[in-house]
Amino acid sequence: MNFISLAFILFLLGACLAYFVLPKAARTGGLLICSYLFYLYDPSNATFLPVLLSATLITFGTGLLLERLQKPLWRRLCLAFSAVSCMGVLAFYKYFSFLGESLSELVSLFGGNLHVPAFSLAVPLGISYFTFAALGYVIDVYRGAPAEHNLFDYALFVSFFPCMMTGPICRAGRMLPQFRAEHAFDYNRVTGGMFRILWGFFKKLVLADTIGGMVSTVYSNLHYADYTGPVLLIASLLFSYQLYCDFSACTDIAIGIGAIFGIDVMENFRRPLASTSFIELWRRWHISLTSWFRDYLYIPLGGNRKGKLRQYLNQIIVFLVSGLWHGASLAYLVWGLLNGLYLCVGKATQTLRRRAEVYNPLYRFAPIRKCIQICITYLLFTSCIVFFAVGAYSGGVLTEALYVYSHLFTGWDLLAAVPSTLVTLGFDRNATLVLLFGFILVEGLECFQMPIQSLIRKIPLPLRWPLYYALVLLIVFFGAFGQSSFIYQQY
């Protein structure tokens, strides 16, 4: 079920009504039923219900066993069984055909020809998210956290519908106590959650989808003659912001839904594209996933405890795995590798760059220094995002990303033709003005680095209500309900 649809709005209204009407003892069960109804709304998901149930039951049972087992060997075997079960199912559905396709693609890059029969599987909804949430719970119990003894509470944690499609990847220690707590109806909390949902709708329908129309046209037909270097560069730069608006919008909606039910869903973004370094960007982008990899992969690999070289190797391994998590293609692997290399270079040169800043006359003015650093970070991020865009729009074919890079410096002598090309892609005067207004509004409000539902309460009523009306009108005029899905929904 798409968040941006009338069906979902009606579903959410029904779920909220049922939640606050039901007695406290039945609310967890009510939310669990709603979560499974959400999962089964698309009939094609019915065949994947055993995957969700098995992940829930195996990890729940593993947690109970780990709490009782004392011998380290048996505990390790128990953890290994759970990890293999979760990751094995994830690998089967997402990466079954990856090896053969990747081998064919690598051979073609060097002029060869290798044909591997295509064989792809439909991927269960949210499998990348609920398997990571469930596996994280098992690892926490293995490390000493108390196991959950209520199967229904645990099943709700694994399948909580606001976080099912695109996260954030929840932690059991944060969510389970909230499911058990009593949440009386609170007007300010509910209206704050509703505004957070409205904010997500605005970022998705007005900003992300408007930009996405242009980006998808370019990246779905990269070899079109009119798409010269300037157009490819503009499309790539815009995709970075589209991806942020698209993904953070889905998180906004999930956080807003959670707030309505009285459940605090973690923030997943903290204005990452305003970061002044690549290191800072990855502390503020997709926080639930980066923190998951930090706690369950980077630190177990040794983290930064075994010297600089080992630290950099661990960092690259984490980003390679992150690339694979996003998609089974070489384009995503290269995306992960580039991000890992940039991060390692940033850490290795951090001290040297700070010393060199003293000799840069432009850096003597803090606003100019910050602006330059943000621009450099954004460009570095976009240089990686080309591979991500190819994965999202061009089937993850690595040669398409290389085509973009090889043509970025072509056509700069034809700059006069770029405006007309952009107009044909949908960037007319009205669309440009709406995007400019939306950009200023999003960056202006989110720069306060506080939850938007809390910030809106600080705006005086004479300004707050016109803002509500402006967002609704922009959504009505520019939104296409039920016609677009979130980019991260496919991961």
C-alpha positions as CSV (number, residue, x, y, z in Angstrom):
1,M,0.0,0.0,0.0
2,N,1.5,3.3,-1.1
3,F,1.7,6.0,1.6
4,I,0.7,8.6,-1.1
5,S,-2.7,7.2,-1.9
6,L,-6.3,7.7,-0.8
7,A,-6.5,4.0,0.2
8,F,-3.7,4.6,2.7
9,I,-5.3,7.7,4.2
10,L,-8.5,5.9,4.7
11,F,-6.6,2.9,6.2
12,L,-4.8,5.2,8.6
13,L,-8.0,6.9,9.7
14,G,-9.5,3.5,10.4
15,A,-6.4,2.3,12.3
16,C,-6.3,5.5,14.5
17,L,-10.0,5.1,15.3
18,A,-9.6,1.5,16.2
19,Y,-6.5,2.2,18.3
20,F,-8.0,4.8,20.5
21,V,-11.4,3.0,20.9
22,L,-9.8,-0.3,21.9
23,P,-8.9,-0.9,25.5
24,K,-5.2,-0.6,26.4
25,A,-4.7,-4.4,26.6
26,A,-5.9,-4.9,23.0
27,R,-4.1,-2.0,21.4
28,T,-0.9,-3.9,20.6
29,G,-3.0,-6.7,19.0
30,G,-5.0,-4.0,17.0
31,L,-1.8,-2.4,15.7
32,L,-0.5,-5.9,14.8
33,I,-3.6,-6.7,12.8
34,C,-3.4,-3.3,11.1
35,S,0.3,-4.0,10.2
36,Y,-0.5,-7.3,8.6
37,L,-3.5,-5.9,6.8
38,F,-1.2,-3.2,5.4
39,Y,1.3,-5.9,4.3
40,L,-1.5,-8.0,2.7
41,Y,-3.2,-5.1,0.9
42,D,-1.3,-6.0,-2.2
43,P,-2.4,-9.6,-3.0
44,S,1.1,-10.4,-4.4
45,N,2.4,-10.0,-0.8
46,A,0.3,-12.9,0.4
47,T,2.8,-15.4,-1.0
48,F,5.6,-13.7,1.0
49,L,3.7,-13.8,4.3
50,P,5.6,-16.9,5.4
51,V,8.9,-15.0,5.0
52,L,7.7,-12.3,7.4
53,L,6.3,-14.9,9.8
54,S,9.4,-17.1,9.7
55,A,11.7,-14.1,10.4
56,T,9.5,-13.2,13.3
57,L,9.3,-16.6,14.8
58,I,12.9,-17.7,14.3
59,T,14.3,-14.5,15.8
60,F,11.8,-14.5,18.7
61,G,12.6,-18.1,19.5
62,T,16.3,-17.4,19.2
63,G,16.0,-14.5,21.7
64,L,14.4,-16.8,24.2
65,L,17.1,-19.5,23.7
66,L,19.9,-17.0,24.1
67,E,18.5,-15.8,27.4
68,R,18.6,-19.4,28.7
69,L,21.8,-20.8,27.2
70,Q,25.0,-20.3,29.2
71,K,27.7,-22.0,27.2
72,P,29.4,-19.6,24.8
73,L,29.6,-22.3,22.0
74,W,25.8,-22.9,22.1
75,R,25.1,-19.2,22.2
76,R,27.3,-18.6,19.2
77,L,25.7,-21.4,17.3
78,C,22.3,-20.1,18.1
79,L,23.2,-16.6,16.9
80,A,24.8,-18.0,13.8
81,F,21.6,-20.0,13.0
82,S,19.5,-16.9,13.3
83,A,21.9,-14.7,11.3
84,V,22.1,-17.3,8.5
85,S,18.3,-17.7,8.4
86,C,17.7,-13.9,8.2
87,M,20.5,-13.1,5.8
88,G,20.1,-16.3,3.8
89,V,16.5,-15.4,2.9
90,L,17.5,-11.8,2.1
91,A,20.3,-13.0,-0.1
92,F,18.1,-15.5,-1.9
93,Y,15.4,-13.0,-2.9
94,K,17.7,-10.0,-3.6
95,Y,20.9,-11.5,-5.0
96,F,20.1,-14.8,-6.5
97,S,20.7,-13.7,-10.1
98,F,23.3,-11.0,-9.1
99,L,26.4,-13.1,-9.6
100,G,25.7,-14.2,-13.2
101,E,24.5,-10.7,-14.3
102,S,27.5,-9.0,-12.8
103,L,29.8,-11.5,-14.5
104,S,28.2,-10.8,-17.8
105,E,28.5,-7.0,-17.2
106,L,32.1,-7.2,-16.3
107,V,32.9,-9.2,-19.4
108,S,31.1,-6.7,-21.6
109,L,33.1,-3.9,-20.1
110,F,36.2,-5.5,-21.5
111,G,34.7,-6.1,-24.9
112,G,33.7,-9.7,-24.3
113,N,30.3,-11.5,-24.7
114,L,28.9,-13.7,-22.0
115,H,25.2,-14.6,-21.9
116,V,23.7,-15.8,-18.6
117,P,20.0,-16.7,-18.7
118,A,17.9,-14.1,-16.8
119,F,16.2,-15.4,-13.7
120,S,14.7,-12.9,-11.2
121,L,12.5,-13.2,-8.2
122,A,9.9,-10.9,-6.8
123,V,11.2,-9.3,-3.6
124,P,9.0,-9.4,-0.5
125,L,7.9,-6.0,0.7
126,G,10.2,-4.5,3.3
127,I,12.5,-7.5,3.5
128,S,15.6,-5.4,3.8
129,Y,14.1,-3.5,6.8
130,F,12.4,-6.2,8.8
131,T,15.3,-8.7,8.5
132,F,17.8,-6.1,9.8
133,A,15.4,-5.1,12.6
134,A,14.9,-8.7,13.7
135,L,18.6,-9.6,13.4
136,G,19.6,-6.5,15.3
137,Y,17.3,-7.7,18.1
138,V,18.9,-11.1,18.2
139,I,22.4,-9.6,18.4
140,D,21.3,-7.3,21.2
141,V,20.0,-10.3,23.2
142,Y,23.3,-12.1,22.5
143,R,25.2,-9.2,24.0
144,G,23.1,-9.2,27.1
145,A,19.8,-7.3,26.4
146,P,16.7,-8.9,27.9
147,A,14.7,-11.1,25.5
148,E,11.1,-10.2,24.7
149,H,8.6,-12.8,26.0
150,N,5.4,-11.5,24.4
151,L,5.2,-12.8,20.9
152,F,2.5,-10.3,19.8
153,D,4.6,-7.3,21.0
154,Y,7.6,-8.7,19.2
155,A,5.6,-9.4,16.0
156,L,4.5,-5.8,16.0
157,F,8.1,-4.6,16.4
158,V,9.1,-6.6,13.3
159,S,6.1,-5.6,11.2
160,F,5.1,-2.1,12.4
161,F,3.5,-0.7,9.3
162,P,4.8,2.9,9.3
163,C,8.4,1.5,9.2
164,M,7.7,-1.5,7.0
165,M,8.4,-0.1,3.5
166,T,11.3,2.2,3.9
167,G,12.3,2.3,7.6
168,P,13.7,3.7,9.7
169,I,15.2,0.4,10.8
170,C,13.9,0.2,14.4
171,R,15.7,-1.0,17.5
172,A,13.8,-3.3,19.9
173,G,15.1,-1.5,22.9
174,R,13.5,1.7,21.7
175,M,10.2,0.4,20.3
176,L,9.1,-2.5,22.5
177,P,8.7,-0.5,25.7
178,Q,6.6,2.0,23.8
179,F,4.2,-0.7,22.5
180,R,3.5,-1.7,26.1
181,A,3.0,1.9,27.4
182,E,-0.4,3.4,27.6
183,H,-1.0,6.2,25.1
184,A,-4.0,8.4,25.8
185,F,-5.3,10.6,23.0
186,D,-3.3,13.9,23.0
187,Y,-4.5,16.7,20.8
188,N,-1.1,18.4,20.4
189,R,0.7,15.1,19.7
190,V,-1.8,14.0,17.2
191,T,-2.0,17.3,15.3
192,G,1.8,17.5,15.4
193,G,1.9,14.0,13.8
194,M,-0.6,15.1,11.2
195,F,1.5,18.1,10.3
196,R,4.6,15.8,10.0
197,I,2.7,13.7,7.6
198,L,1.6,16.8,5.6
199,W,5.2,17.9,5.5
200,G,6.3,14.5,4.1
201,F,3.5,14.7,1.5
202,F,4.8,18.1,0.4
203,K,8.4,17.1,0.1
204,K,7.5,14.0,-1.8
205,L,4.7,15.3,-4.2
206,V,5.9,18.8,-4.8
207,L,9.7,18.6,-4.6
208,A,10.8,15.0,-5.1
209,D,8.3,14.1,-7.8
210,T,8.7,17.4,-9.7
211,I,12.4,17.0,-9.8
212,G,12.0,13.3,-10.5
213,G,10.0,13.9,-13.7
214,M,13.0,15.6,-15.2
215,V,15.7,13.2,-13.7
216,S,13.9,10.0,-14.7
217,T,13.5,11.3,-18.3
218,V,17.2,12.0,-18.6
219,Y,18.4,8.9,-16.8
220,S,16.0,6.6,-18.6
221,N,17.3,7.7,-21.9
222,L,20.9,8.8,-21.4
223,H,21.9,8.4,-25.0
224,Y,19.5,11.0,-26.4
225,A,21.5,13.5,-28.3
226,D,20.1,16.6,-26.6
227,Y,21.3,15.4,-23.2
228,T,24.7,17.0,-23.3
229,G,27.2,17.5,-20.4
230,P,25.3,20.4,-18.8
231,V,22.0,18.6,-18.8
232,L,23.6,15.4,-17.4
233,L,25.3,17.5,-14.7
234,I,22.0,19.3,-13.8
235,A,20.1,16.1,-13.7
236,S,22.7,14.4,-11.4
237,L,22.8,17.4,-9.0
238,L,19.1,17.5,-8.9
239,F,18.8,13.8,-8.2
240,S,20.9,14.2,-5.0
241,Y,18.2,16.6,-3.7
242,Q,15.4,14.5,-5.1
243,L,16.7,11.4,-3.2
244,Y,16.9,13.4,0.0
245,C,13.4,14.8,-0.3
246,D,11.9,11.4,-1.4
247,F,13.5,9.4,1.3
248,S,13.2,11.9,4.1
249,A,9.6,12.5,3.2
250,C,8.8,8.8,3.8
251,T,10.6,9.0,7.1
252,D,8.5,12.2,7.9
253,I,5.3,10.2,7.2
254,A,6.5,7.3,9.4
255,I,7.4,9.6,12.3
256,G,4.1,11.4,11.9
257,I,2.1,8.2,12.0
258,G,4.1,7.0,15.0
259,A,3.4,10.3,16.8
260,I,-0.4,9.9,16.3
261,F,-0.2,6.5,18.1
262,G,2.1,7.9,20.7
263,I,5.1,6.0,19.4
264,D,8.4,7.9,19.0
265,V,10.0,6.7,15.8
266,M,13.7,7.7,15.4
267,E,14.8,10.6,13.2
268,N,16.5,9.3,10.1
269,F,17.9,12.5,8.6
270,R,19.4,15.7,10.1
271,R,19.7,17.9,7.1
272,P,22.6,15.9,5.6
273,L,23.0,17.9,2.4
274,A,24.0,21.0,4.5
275,S,27.0,19.1,5.9
276,T,30.4,20.7,5.6
277,S,32.3,17.4,5.3
278,F,31.7,14.0,3.9
279,I,32.2,12.5,7.4
280,E,29.5,14.8,8.8
281,L,27.1,14.0,5.9
282,W,27.2,10.3,6.7
283,R,26.5,11.0,10.3
284,R,23.3,12.7,9.3
285,W,22.1,10.6,6.3
286,H,20.0,7.4,6.8
287,I,20.9,7.4,10.4
288,S,19.1,4.1,11.2
289,L,21.0,2.2,8.6
290,T,24.5,3.8,9.2
291,S,24.1,3.2,13.0
292,W,23.0,-0.4,12.4
293,F,26.1,-1.0,10.3
294,R,28.3,0.8,12.9
295,D,26.9,-1.3,15.8
296,Y,26.6,-4.7,14.1
297,L,29.3,-4.7,11.5
298,Y,31.9,-2.0,11.8
299,I,32.6,-2.4,15.5
300,P,32.7,-6.2,15.4
301,L,35.2,-6.0,12.5
302,G,37.4,-4.0,14.9
303,G,36.1,-0.5,14.3
304,N,38.9,2.0,14.8
305,R,40.7,0.0,17.5
306,K,43.3,-1.8,15.4
307,G,45.1,1.0,13.6
308,K,44.4,3.4,10.8
309,L,44.7,0.9,7.9
310,R,42.4,-1.6,9.5
311,Q,39.9,1.2,10.3
312,Y,39.9,2.3,6.7
313,L,39.5,-1.3,5.5
314,N,36.5,-1.8,7.9
315,Q,35.0,1.4,6.6
316,I,35.2,0.3,3.0
317,I,33.8,-3.1,3.8
318,V,30.8,-1.4,5.5
319,F,30.1,0.7,2.5
320,L,30.4,-2.2,0.1
321,V,27.9,-4.1,2.2
322,S,25.7,-1.0,2.2
323,G,25.9,-0.8,-1.5
324,L,24.8,-4.4,-1.8
325,W,22.0,-3.7,0.7
326,H,20.6,-1.1,-1.6
327,G,20.6,-3.3,-4.7
328,A,22.0,-6.3,-6.4
329,S,24.1,-4.6,-9.2
330,L,27.6,-3.4,-9.8
331,A,26.4,0.2,-9.9
332,Y,25.4,0.0,-6.2
333,L,28.7,-1.7,-5.3
334,V,30.7,1.1,-7.0
335,W,28.5,3.6,-5.2
336,G,29.4,2.0,-1.9
337,L,33.1,1.8,-2.7
338,L,33.3,5.5,-3.7
339,N,31.5,6.6,-0.6
340,G,33.9,4.4,1.5
341,L,37.0,5.8,-0.2
342,Y,35.8,9.4,0.1
343,L,35.1,8.9,3.8
344,C,38.6,7.3,4.3
345,V,40.3,10.1,2.5
346,G,38.4,12.6,4.5
347,K,39.4,11.1,7.7
348,A,43.1,10.7,6.6
349,T,43.4,14.3,5.5
350,Q,41.2,15.9,8.2
351,T,44.1,17.3,10.3
352,L,46.0,18.5,7.2
353,R,43.0,20.3,5.7
354,R,42.4,22.1,9.0
355,R,45.9,23.4,9.0
356,A,45.7,24.4,5.4
357,E,42.5,26.4,6.0
358,V,44.6,29.1,7.7
359,Y,46.3,29.9,4.4
360,N,43.1,30.1,2.4
361,P,42.0,33.8,2.4
362,L,38.4,32.8,1.5
363,Y,38.2,30.7,4.7
364,R,38.7,33.7,6.9
365,F,35.0,34.5,6.5
366,A,33.0,31.8,8.3
367,P,29.9,32.1,6.0
368,I,32.0,31.8,2.8
369,R,34.0,28.9,4.3
370,K,30.8,27.1,5.2
371,C,29.3,27.7,1.8
372,I,32.4,26.4,0.0
373,Q,32.6,23.3,2.2
374,I,28.9,22.5,1.7
375,C,29.3,22.8,-2.1
376,I,32.3,20.6,-2.2
377,T,30.6,17.9,0.0
378,Y,27.5,18.1,-2.2
379,L,29.6,17.6,-5.4
380,L,31.4,14.6,-3.9
381,F,28.1,13.1,-2.8
382,T,26.7,13.7,-6.3
383,S,29.7,12.1,-7.9
384,C,28.7,8.9,-6.1
385,I,25.0,9.4,-6.7
386,V,25.4,9.0,-10.4
387,F,25.8,5.2,-9.8
388,F,22.8,5.3,-7.5
389,A,20.7,7.1,-10.1
390,V,21.7,4.5,-12.7
391,G,20.6,1.8,-10.2
392,A,17.3,3.5,-9.6
393,Y,16.4,4.4,-13.2
394,S,18.6,2.4,-15.7
395,G,18.5,-1.0,-14.2
396,G,21.9,-0.7,-12.5
397,V,23.9,-1.2,-15.6
398,L,27.4,0.0,-14.8
399,T,28.2,1.1,-18.4
400,E,25.4,3.7,-18.1
401,A,27.1,5.4,-15.2
402,L,30.4,5.4,-17.1
403,Y,28.5,6.9,-20.1
404,V,27.4,9.8,-17.8
405,Y,31.0,10.5,-16.6
406,S,32.4,10.3,-20.2
407,H,29.9,12.8,-21.5
408,L,29.9,15.3,-18.6
409,F,32.4,17.5,-20.4
410,T,30.6,17.5,-23.8
411,G,28.3,20.1,-25.2
412,W,29.5,23.0,-23.1
413,D,29.8,25.0,-26.3
414,L,26.0,24.6,-26.7
415,L,24.9,26.2,-23.4
416,A,22.4,28.4,-25.2
417,A,20.3,25.2,-26.0
418,V,20.2,24.0,-22.4
419,P,17.3,26.2,-21.2
420,S,15.0,25.0,-24.0
421,T,16.0,21.4,-23.3
422,L,15.1,21.9,-19.6
423,V,11.7,23.3,-20.6
424,T,11.0,20.2,-22.6
425,L,11.8,18.2,-19.6
426,G,9.2,20.0,-17.5
427,F,11.3,22.8,-16.0
428,D,9.2,25.7,-17.2
429,R,8.8,29.0,-15.3
430,N,6.0,27.8,-13.0
431,A,7.7,24.6,-12.0
432,T,11.0,26.5,-11.4
433,L,9.2,29.0,-9.1
434,V,7.5,26.2,-7.2
435,L,10.7,24.4,-6.7
436,L,12.5,27.5,-5.6
437,F,9.8,28.3,-3.1
438,G,9.8,24.6,-1.9
439,F,13.6,24.6,-1.5
440,I,13.6,27.8,0.5
441,L,10.8,26.6,2.7
442,V,12.3,23.2,3.4
443,E,15.8,24.5,4.0
444,G,14.5,27.5,6.0
445,L,12.5,25.4,8.4
446,E,14.8,22.3,8.7
447,C,17.9,24.4,9.4
448,F,16.7,24.8,13.0
449,Q,17.7,21.1,13.5
450,M,14.6,20.2,15.5
451,P,11.6,18.0,14.7
452,I,9.3,19.9,12.3
453,Q,6.2,19.1,14.3
454,S,7.8,20.8,17.3
455,L,9.0,23.8,15.3
456,I,5.6,24.4,13.8
457,R,4.2,25.0,17.3
458,K,6.6,27.9,17.7
459,I,5.3,29.7,14.6
460,P,2.7,32.3,15.5
461,L,-0.9,31.4,14.4
462,P,-1.2,34.2,11.8
463,L,1.8,32.6,10.0
464,R,1.1,29.0,10.8
465,W,-2.3,28.7,9.2
466,P,-1.3,30.3,5.9
467,L,1.5,27.8,5.8
468,Y,-0.9,24.9,6.3
469,Y,-3.1,26.2,3.4
470,A,0.0,26.8,1.2
471,L,1.2,23.3,1.6
472,V,-2.2,21.8,1.0
473,L,-2.8,23.9,-2.1
474,L,0.7,23.0,-3.5
475,I,0.0,19.3,-2.9
476,V,-3.4,19.5,-4.6
477,F,-2.1,21.3,-7.7
478,F,1.2,19.5,-8.1
479,G,0.7,16.1,-6.4
480,A,-0.2,12.9,-8.2
481,F,-1.6,10.6,-5.5
482,G,-1.1,6.9,-6.0
483,Q,1.0,7.4,-9.2
484,S,4.5,7.4,-7.7
485,S,6.3,5.2,-5.2
486,F,9.2,6.1,-2.9
487,I,12.6,5.4,-4.4
488,Y,13.7,3.5,-1.2
489,Q,10.6,1.3,-1.4
490,Q,12.5,-0.9,-3.9
491,Y,15.3,-1.6,-1.4
